[in-house]
Amino acid sequence: MPAFKMLLIFAIAAVAYAANSSLTYAPTIVSCPENQQWIRPAGELSSVEAQWLYGRKRVVLDAFSAYLERLKLEDFDVCKYTRALKDCNYAHVPTIGFGISGGGAASAFTGAGGLRALDARIPGTTEQRVGGLLQSISYISGLSGGGWPTVGFATYDFLNADDIIDQWKPELNRFNATNNTEYAITTTSLFEELAEKYEAGFNVTAADFFGRAWGYEFTPPPRGGLNLRWSGIINMPSFKNFTMPLPILELCVLEPNDIEYFDLELPSPRKSFWEATPFEFGNWDGPTPGFIPTEYMGTPFNNGSPTNAEVCVRNFDKPSFLMGAAAAAFNAWYIGDKSNNTLAAFPKRSETADSPSGYYNHRVLKRFFSVPLVVLDGLIAAFQQSFGLDLASIAYNSIPNPFAGTTVKPGQAPPPVNLSTVDPAESGQALPLWPQIQPARKMNLLIAWDDDEDAVQLNWNNGTNLYNTYLAANASGLPFPIVPFPATFINRNYTARPVFFGCNASLTTTGDERSPIVLYVANAPYSAYTNYSAAAQAISRVEIHEIFVNSLNLLTQGNGTLAADWVPCLGCAAIERSLSKVGMRRTGQCEACFRNHCWDGVEDDRPTGVVDLPLALDPGLSFAVWNLTHPFVSV
């Protein structure tokens, strides 16, 4: 039976269903708290995040010191450094972040492999001297597919990757279940869950549908995490004892000047994104900057307060809902299909004053990620039959706007009642770095894991995402390293091996140490060809094992066999921005490794072709031969 007809039949069976259960997808109406500050101005960290970060840094220092001791850096006194950090009341303990790009199942699992490689709890990582860096990280951000592990690790109380993969069960396809289990439910039952929210008076969209399916994979039972709230992460034991990083999901809100194709909008290149942490939901630098408590996301607002002072909403912030919100790409899939993949590329090419028009057309090839139009039409029909909703009603995720009714600058459009959010990768930035480069967070080292598969044909990466973030940060005056055109990434082999940007503070937007060092890590083949499809809906445990081993080999450079100075250099970058603050200097060893592993400001703008990478640890083994004994998900 055609896929669209199956969706339609399943949806019709779910019309008007609302489960009589304490576990429901419907948000809850509650009394508003008294004396609540509803909208906090942007600019500084909230008091609750600042207090949490102080506690986190006290815990981080012990893990970070142990990590540095294992590195055995030359001419570096770890004890002196640790004492100095304690003497300054932990203020200069390095703030380290990790961001996982969009890229569907590709970024979700290779990114999880990146976290695993740095986790001291995983056997072998401390012997290879990278384990412990995860325990030193204070922030993890994600968008689209990168949001799935961001949510998954947080809702599972920061289990290690080997344990959490047993819970995620990636070998199950969440979109073709024939009966309901703890880890997957039928399409009929997915629509029944959406009906719970719809019948309670809230908007439902395609993002809700996909988010609920992903909830059964990446969040704990029962019922795909319906007992959880994103704001409830603060009550997780690992969060309360500061052994879990703060998770951040990045969202993109449509604006009045965005472009339109086939009656749907696509975001123009962005200089502002929204974020959802367990503490707050909002944005730093948009037309209406500010934050509200995440706990009350979904509450209708007018002019800075709940529309009805007696009625607030809770339980809107389901982790699965936010996974859907951060990956709401239905509009781009539809436009891509209708345009025969001539529009809505992931990521789109940049055309700015710093980037000549058509630059990527002749120097860097880009990928198109799409879902077959027949499937999208089936989903549209299902929403129409179930809820009377048309394409425009379901194409974007919907969130009540906390800034509705607020005063805006002359010439600005009034804030809408509801925010329409889409996958931030649609704007050209598939790396979720915007929340972490805000000056208030004082980032020192930011690890950017990129597996958006934006290099066409073979599903590798080409650096476009990092370059576009640099353009936006530079235009906005935010601290960030200077990043070269994507052609330089390919021509200088930065898509095949990790590379630092901003080691030399003069090569940053601020020209000083306010800008973080960014470690760009593009998924690449080391021990396995991991350029499997971002659209993969089921991945075997054997494949997951190979993905995880490959990520470890990438981050250790084959346990140092490809670059003996790489692993110490990772430690050099982690301490670099804090040295001057505690009266210490960069060592000769770090100086030498930075010459080998940091971008030196030299660009290589020669035309590029297909990004075709060999196995770094066995360059003579082609994909065709390797795949005979390692059958992988189709690329």
Secondary structure, 3 states (H helix, E strand, C coil): CCHHHHHHHHHHHCCCCCCCCCCCCCCEEEECCCCCCCCECCCCCCHHHHHHHHHHHHHHHHHHHHHHHHHCCCCCCHHHHHHHHHHCCCCCCCCEEEEECCCHHHHHHHHHHHHHHCCCCCCCCCCCCCCCCHHHCCEEEECHHHHHHHHHHHHCCCCCHHHHHHHHCCCCCCCCCCCCCCCCCCHHHHHHHHHHHHHCCCCCCHHHHHHHHHHHHHCCCCHHHCCCCHHHHHHCHHHHCCCCCEEEEEEEECCCCCEEECCEEECCCCCCCEEECCCEEEECCCCCCEEEEHHHCCCCEECCEECCCCEEEECCCCHHHHHHHCCCCHHHHHHHHHCCCCCCCECCCCCECCECCCHHHHHCCCECCCCCHHHHHHHHHHHHHHHCCCHHHHCCEEEECCCCCCCCCCCCCCCCCEEEEECHHHHCCCCCCHHHHCHHHCCCEEEEEECCCCECCCCECCCHHHHHHHHHHHHHCCCCECCCCHHHHHHCCCCCCCEEECCCHHHECCCCCCCCEEEEEECCCCCCCCCCCCCCCCCCHHHHHHHHHHHHHHHHCCCCCCCCCHHHHHHHHHHHHHHHHHCCCCCHHHHHHHHHHECCCCCCCCCCCCCCCCCCCCCCCCHHHHHHHCCCCCC
